[in-house]
Each structure stands twice: as C-alpha cells, then as structure tokens.
Amino acid sequence: MSKINIFSPTEEHQMLRDMVKDFTKTQVEPQALEFDKQEKFNLELLRSTGELGLLGITVPTDFGGSGMDATAAVIAHEELSYSDPGFCLAYLAHSMLLVNNFAVNAGESLKKKYLKSMCTGEFIGAMAMSEPDAGTDVLGMTSKAEKNGDHYILNGRKMWITNGCLDDKGTPADGVLVYAITGAKPNGRNEISSFFVKKDFEGFKVGQKIMDKLGMRGSNTAELVFENCKVPAEYLIGKEGDSMVHMMKNLEIERLTLAAMGLGIAKRSLDVMVKYAKEREAFGRSIAKFGQIQKYIGESYSQYMAARSYVYQTAYGMGPEGTGERKDSDGVKLVATTMSKNVADNAIQVLGGYGYVGEYVVERLWRDAKLLEIGGGTLEAHQKNITQDLTSAL
C-alpha cells in the first residue's frame, strides 16, 4: 500500500484510491475509446460502480451510502477521469448532482423511498438546472411550477442535461431533480424551488438527445421537456423557495469534483507524454533530452501538482453540504480545468502526429477537458464570483 499523504490522508482514503484505480484499469479503460467513438453511454458500467459503494459515496450509511467525505469524492473522480472523463461525467451527474443533493436536501420520506436504490445503481438519475436561454444566469430560468391541490404543474424545458436520457432510444433517466420558479420574493427576484420528477410522471419526456459533441462523448446529454407535468406535492425538495440555497451549496462539491476530473485528465496526459518522450528518439537521442520537450514536461508537472494541492486542500473539511467558501470551490475549478486542457495540449505537442489521433488517448482528453471550462459554471462565472467574494470581505 502506498504511503499515506495529503492526497490520501487516511488508510480508508488510500484503500478507496487503490480500489477505484484497479476498477478503472480493468473495467473503465478497455471500453473508453470505443464508447467515445460511438457516442454511447455505458449504463451497465455505471450501475456496477454501485457495487463498489461509489454512487452513494457521500451518502450516510443509514441510507445505503458509504458515508465518506469530499476528499473521497475527489479521489473517485480523479481516478475515473484518468481513463474516461466522459464516463466520469455521467458518474458525477448521478452521484453528486442528484444523489448528494438529494441526501442533503430531501425530506426523510423521500430519502427512505429512493436513496438506497440510487446508491446501488438500480436507479440512475440527473439534475436539471440549465435551460436553452438560461445557464450561468440561473435566475433567468423560465420553467415554472404552480401548486394545484395535491400536485404541482410543472412547465418548461431544460437543456444540456447529463444523464437526461440513458440510451440511444431516448429513454429518460429514472428520475431528475428539477429546478423551477414557484413565485417571486418581496424584492421581485424569482423564487426557486426543486422537485423530484420520476420518468413515469405524466407530462415529462426527453426532447432530444444532443449529439456530435466536441468531447465527453461517453456521457449522454439531452433536452428535457415538461408539459403540464404533474408532480405530487410530497416530491417538492424542502420548502418552496429553499432551492437557491440548495443549489449554491451543492455547486461547491460539484465544482470541486469537476476540478478533480481535471486532475485525472492532467495526470494521464503527463504520464503519456513522459513515456513517449523517454522512448522516442530524434537525431540519435531521446527527445526527453531536448530543452523544448523538457519545458512541456516540467511545466505540466508543476502546474498539475499545484492544482492538485489546491483541490485537496479545498476538499479538506468540506462536507456533503459544502462549506460556504464559494471562492475556493470556484477557484479550484477555475485553475484545475484550464490546467488540464493545457497539459493535454502539451502532451499532443510532445507526441506530434501520434498525439493527434485517438489511439494515444491525449486527443480525447483534450476534447473532454474543454467541457470542464464550460459546464458546472463557466470560467467567467468563477472569475466574477471570486472577485465578488474577495471585494465584499474588505
């Protein structure tokens, strides 16, 4: 067993890392290239992570989860992304955006009814916040839910939803956590609430599966449509108007784990370029002896380790419900995602023509890394949030 360090601060963390690393090598890596090429989502592989306790990694053991912390979530995402960031994104959408959010914010009756099946993988779901005309501007969403007796009537469209559909036929996720407007606050701003919508609820359907993405092709992305969708009142998460707070808190662990995905991408890219530079010869010697190549390798390693230290420091002490330190959950994603794209770009340059084709992995990693600068909050949103938080503290 490897020596315990800040990246695996306890024996339990190190055991988790060893387990996920082995699973990634034996189960995730063999399918990654083919599923990317075919733009297919490996649903059964995702379900199998439930057997390892990964789908409910931050969920209390009373509800079938593993009861682990944010550091554990970072480890899982870092190791899975080493081989297949697209698959890892589907894992994140279920385990963090739906399951972690549900475990923290749903009422006891809903948790008793659904959490265990979410943790085992029997139930696979998603979270739906973005809309065709509302992404970073969350309060600009137009989806609405109106109380009507013992139901809410939900209308709206959600866009770019990871796990929104589970196969090529457009089969919807088993359940989706949906954000919608339920009224207005005294200051005139929209009141945001969230609802748990099951696939068999009347008025819920998949609009279209979004194809031909630049990267993350191993995960399904879909448009979701709600037309007079009947949602039982007990499927409201918390109270009306609570969900802006729910959303902001869950975004912390989402952005932390997206940053962890960047670490996995960078580590694989670094490993590939170092191995290639050592073995490839030009002008009678290894290209690792050339200063130009050393620049790519040295800077990539240093940037990766700096970002990795920041990610694990931020994970330290963060609970499933976040910490309230938005500037650092935004900060790690701002730093680690661009770092991962740059390191993958360096790897492509070191490999030359070989780096430009899918067989050598780094081409796919570069494409996948780009999404991390957009999804879960754009770079520009992180820059704004960090600046606001720092200036408001003065």
C-alpha positions in Angstrom: 0.0 0.0 0.0 1.2 3.5 -0.9 2.3 5.8 1.9 -0.4 8.0 3.3 -0.1 11.7 2.3 -2.3 14.7 1.8 -3.8 13.2 -1.3 -4.9 10.1 0.6 -5.0 11.4 4.2 -6.2 8.2 5.8 -5.9 4.4 5.2 -9.6 4.4 4.2 -8.8 7.0 1.5 -5.9 5.0 0.3 -7.9 1.8 0.1 -10.5 3.7 -1.9 -7.9 5.1 -4.3 -6.5 1.6 -4.8 -9.9 0.1 -5.4 -11.0 2.8 -7.9 -7.6 2.7 -9.7 -7.9 -1.1 -10.1 -11.6 -0.7 -11.3 -10.5 2.0 -13.8 -7.7 -0.1 -15.2 -9.7 -3.3 -15.6 -13.2 -2.1 -16.4 -13.1 1.6 -17.5 -10.0 1.7 -19.7 -10.9 -1.2 -22.0 -14.2 0.5 -23.1 -13.3 4.1 -23.1 -12.1 4.6 -26.7 -14.9 2.6 -28.3 -17.7 4.3 -26.4 -16.2 7.7 -27.2 -16.2 6.8 -30.9 -19.7 5.6 -30.9 -21.0 8.4 -28.6 -22.5 5.8 -26.3 -23.1 5.8 -22.6 -22.1 2.7 -20.7 -25.1 2.4 -18.4 -24.3 -1.0 -17.1 -20.7 0.0 -16.2 -22.1 3.0 -14.2 -24.6 0.7 -12.4 -21.7 -1.6 -11.5 -20.0 1.3 -9.6 -22.8 1.0 -7.1 -21.4 -2.4 -6.0 -18.2 -0.6 -5.1 -20.1 2.0 -3.0 -19.2 4.8 -5.3 -22.7 6.0 -6.4 -23.5 7.0 -2.8 -20.0 7.9 -1.8 -21.1 10.9 0.4 -24.5 9.5 1.5 -24.9 8.4 5.1 -24.7 4.6 5.7 -28.2 4.6 7.1 -29.5 5.3 3.6 -27.2 2.8 1.8 -24.3 5.1 1.1 -20.6 4.9 2.0 -20.6 7.8 4.4 -17.4 9.2 3.1 -16.2 12.8 2.7 -15.4 15.3 0.0 -11.8 14.1 -0.2 -13.1 10.6 -1.1 -15.3 12.1 -3.8 -12.3 13.9 -5.2 -10.3 10.6 -5.2 -13.0 8.8 -7.1 -13.4 11.5 -9.8 -9.6 11.9 -10.2 -9.1 8.2 -10.7 -12.0 7.6 -13.1 -11.1 10.6 -15.2 -7.6 9.2 -15.7 -9.2 6.8 -18.3 -12.6 8.1 -19.3 -13.7 11.6 -18.4 -16.9 11.1 -20.3 -17.9 8.2 -18.2 -16.8 10.0 -15.1 -19.1 13.0 -16.0 -22.1 10.6 -16.1 -20.9 9.3 -12.7 -20.7 12.9 -11.3 -24.1 13.8 -12.7 -25.7 10.9 -10.7 -23.5 10.8 -7.6 -23.0 14.5 -6.9 -25.7 16.4 -8.8 -28.6 14.1 -7.9 -27.6 11.7 -5.1 -25.6 14.1 -2.9 -28.1 16.9 -3.4 -31.0 14.6 -2.6 -29.3 13.2 0.5 -28.6 16.7 1.9 -31.9 18.4 1.0 -34.8 15.9 0.5 -37.2 15.0 3.3 -36.9 11.8 5.3 -39.8 10.1 3.5 -38.3 10.7 0.0 -34.8 9.6 1.2 -36.2 6.4 2.7 -38.0 5.7 -0.5 -35.3 6.3 -3.1 -31.8 6.8 -1.7 -30.8 3.2 -1.4 -31.7 2.3 -5.0 -29.8 5.4 -6.1 -26.8 4.2 -4.2 -26.9 0.6 -5.6 -27.3 1.8 -9.2 -30.8 0.3 -9.7 -32.0 3.9 -10.0 -29.9 6.3 -12.3 -30.8 9.9 -12.5 -29.8 13.5 -13.2 -30.2 17.1 -12.2 -31.8 19.7 -14.5 -31.0 23.4 -14.0 -29.8 24.9 -17.3 -32.2 25.9 -20.0 -32.0 26.8 -23.7 -31.7 30.5 -22.7 -30.5 30.3 -19.1 -27.2 28.8 -18.0 -25.0 30.9 -15.8 -27.9 33.3 -15.2 -29.8 30.8 -13.0 -32.5 33.4 -12.0 -33.2 33.8 -15.7 -34.8 30.4 -15.9 -38.4 30.3 -17.2 -39.5 26.8 -16.0 -42.4 27.2 -13.6 -44.3 25.0 -11.1 -47.7 26.0 -9.8 -49.5 24.4 -6.9 -52.8 22.7 -7.8 -54.3 20.8 -4.9 -52.1 17.9 -4.0 -49.9 18.4 -7.1 -47.6 20.9 -8.8 -48.0 21.5 -12.5 -44.5 21.9 -14.0 -43.9 23.5 -17.4 -40.6 24.3 -19.1 -37.6 22.9 -21.0 -34.2 22.0 -19.6 -31.0 21.8 -21.8 -27.6 20.2 -21.7 -28.7 17.6 -19.1 -26.1 14.9 -18.4 -27.9 11.6 -17.9 -31.0 13.2 -19.2 -31.5 10.1 -21.3 -30.0 6.7 -20.7 -29.7 5.2 -24.2 -29.9 5.8 -27.9 -33.7 5.4 -27.9 -34.1 8.4 -25.7 -35.2 6.6 -22.6 -35.4 9.2 -19.8 -33.4 8.9 -16.6 -35.2 7.1 -13.8 -35.6 10.4 -12.0 -34.5 14.0 -12.3 -34.0 16.8 -9.7 -35.6 19.8 -11.5 -35.3 23.5 -10.6 -38.2 25.7 -11.3 -39.8 29.1 -10.4 -42.6 28.9 -7.8 -43.2 32.6 -7.2 -41.4 35.8 -6.6 -39.7 37.2 -3.5 -40.6 40.6 -2.0 -37.6 42.1 -3.8 -39.1 40.9 -7.1 -36.5 38.2 -7.8 -37.6 34.7 -8.8 -38.3 32.2 -6.0 -36.6 28.9 -7.0 -37.8 25.5 -5.8 -36.7 22.0 -6.8 -38.8 18.9 -7.5 -38.0 15.2 -7.9 -39.6 14.1 -11.1 -39.8 10.4 -12.0 -39.7 9.2 -15.5 -43.2 7.9 -15.4 -44.8 11.2 -14.3 -47.4 12.5 -16.8 -46.1 15.3 -19.0 -42.4 14.5 -18.7 -40.4 13.4 -21.8 -37.0 13.6 -23.4 -37.0 16.3 -26.2 -33.8 15.2 -28.0 -30.5 13.5 -27.3 -27.7 16.0 -28.1 -25.2 14.5 -30.5 -21.9 15.5 -32.2 -20.4 17.0 -29.1 -16.7 18.0 -29.1 -15.9 15.9 -26.1 -17.4 13.9 -23.2 -19.0 11.6 -25.8 -19.1 8.8 -23.3 -21.9 10.5 -21.5 -25.4 11.2 -22.7 -26.7 14.8 -22.9 -30.3 15.6 -23.5 -33.0 18.2 -23.6 -35.9 17.5 -21.2 -39.4 18.7 -21.7 -42.1 19.3 -19.1 -45.6 20.0 -20.4 -48.2 20.2 -17.7 -46.1 17.6 -15.8 -47.9 16.5 -12.6 -45.6 16.3 -9.7 -47.0 15.2 -6.3 -46.6 17.8 -3.7 -44.6 15.5 -1.5 -41.9 15.4 -4.2 -41.0 19.1 -3.5 -37.5 19.1 -2.1 -37.6 21.0 1.2 -39.9 24.1 1.1 -40.8 26.4 -1.7 -38.1 28.9 -2.3 -35.4 26.9 -0.5 -33.6 25.7 -3.6 -31.5 28.7 -4.4 -29.6 27.8 -1.2 -29.6 24.1 -2.0 -28.2 24.8 -5.5 -25.4 27.1 -4.3 -24.3 24.7 -1.7 -24.3 21.7 -3.9 -22.4 23.6 -6.6 -19.5 23.7 -4.2 -19.0 19.9 -4.2 -19.9 19.7 -7.9 -17.2 22.2 -8.8 -14.7 20.5 -6.5 -15.3 17.2 -8.3 -15.2 18.7 -11.7 -11.8 20.1 -10.7 -10.8 16.6 -9.6 -11.7 15.4 -13.1 -9.2 17.9 -14.4 -6.6 16.3 -12.2 -7.2 12.9 -13.7 -7.0 14.3 -17.2 -3.7 16.0 -16.5 -2.1 13.0 -14.8 -2.9 10.7 -17.7 -1.7 13.3 -20.2 1.5 13.8 -18.2 2.1 10.0 -18.0 1.6 9.6 -21.7 4.0 12.5 -22.7 6.7 11.4 -20.3 6.7 7.8 -21.5 6.7 8.9 -25.1 9.5 11.4 -24.7 11.6 8.8 -23.0 11.2 6.2 -25.7 11.1 8.4 -28.9 14.4 9.2 -30.4 15.3 12.0 -32.8 18.8 12.9 -34.0 20.2 10.0 -32.2 18.9 10.6 -28.7 15.7 10.5 -26.6 13.6 13.6 -27.2 13.4 14.0 -23.4 16.9 15.3 -23.7 15.8 18.3 -25.7 15.0 21.6 -23.9 11.8 22.2 -25.8 10.3 18.9 -24.6 11.6 19.4 -21.1 9.7 22.7 -21.0 6.4 21.0 -21.8 7.0 18.2 -19.2 8.4 20.4 -16.4 5.7 23.0 -16.6 3.0 20.4 -17.0 4.1 18.5 -13.9 4.4 21.7 -11.8 1.0 23.1 -12.8 -0.6 19.7 -12.2 0.9 19.4 -8.7 0.0 23.0 -7.8 -3.6 22.5 -8.9 -3.8 19.1 -7.1 -2.6 20.6 -3.8 -5.3 23.3 -4.1 -8.0 20.8 -4.9 -7.2 18.6 -1.9 -6.8 21.5 0.5 -10.2 22.7 -0.5 -11.7 19.2 -0.1 -10.3 19.1 3.4 -13.1 19.8 5.8 -15.8 20.2 3.2 -18.9 18.3 4.0 -21.5 17.0 1.5 -23.5 20.2 2.0 -20.5 22.4 1.1 -18.7 24.9 3.3 -19.9 28.3 2.2 -16.4 29.2 0.9 -17.5 29.8 -2.6 -14.3 31.5 -3.7 -12.3 28.3 -3.3 -14.8 25.9 -4.8 -14.9 28.3 -7.7 -11.1 28.8 -7.5 -10.2 25.1 -7.8 -12.4 24.7 -10.9 -11.0 27.8 -12.4 -7.5 26.6 -12.0 -7.7 22.9 -12.5 -9.9 22.8 -15.6 -7.8 25.1 -17.7 -4.6 23.4 -16.4 -5.9 20.0 -17.5 -6.6 21.3 -21.0 -3.2 22.9 -21.3 -1.4 19.8 -20.1 -3.3 17.7 -22.6 -2.4 20.2 -25.2 1.3 19.9 -24.2 1.0 16.2 -24.5 -0.4 16.4 -28.0 2.6 18.7 -29.0 5.1 16.3 -27.5 3.6 13.3 -29.3 3.3 15.3 -32.6 1.2 13.4 -35.2 0.6 10.5 -32.8 -0.9 12.9 -30.3 -3.5 14.0 -32.9 -5.1 10.6 -33.2 -7.4 8.7 -30.8 -5.2 5.7 -30.2 -2.8 7.7 -28.0 -5.6 9.0 -25.7 -4.5 12.6 -25.3 -6.5 13.8 -28.2 -9.7 12.6 -26.5 -8.5 14.0 -23.1 -8.0 17.4 -24.7 -11.5 17.4 -26.1 -13.0 16.2 -22.8 -11.1 18.9 -20.8 -12.7 21.7 -22.8 -16.1 21.0 -21.4 -14.8 21.5 -17.8 -14.2 25.1 -18.6 -17.9 25.5 -19.5 -20.0 23.0 -17.6 -20.8 23.5 -13.9 -20.1 27.2 -14.2 -18.0 28.9 -16.9 -14.6 30.3 -16.2 -16.1 33.8 -16.5 -18.6 33.0 -13.7 -15.8 31.8 -11.4 -13.8 34.9 -12.0 -16.9 37.0 -11.2 -17.8 35.0 -8.0 -14.2 35.1 -6.7 -13.9 38.8 -7.2 -17.2 39.5 -5.6 -16.4 37.4 -2.5 -12.9 39.0 -2.1 -14.1 42.6 -2.5 -17.1 42.1 -0.2 -14.8 40.9 2.5 -12.9 44.2 2.6 
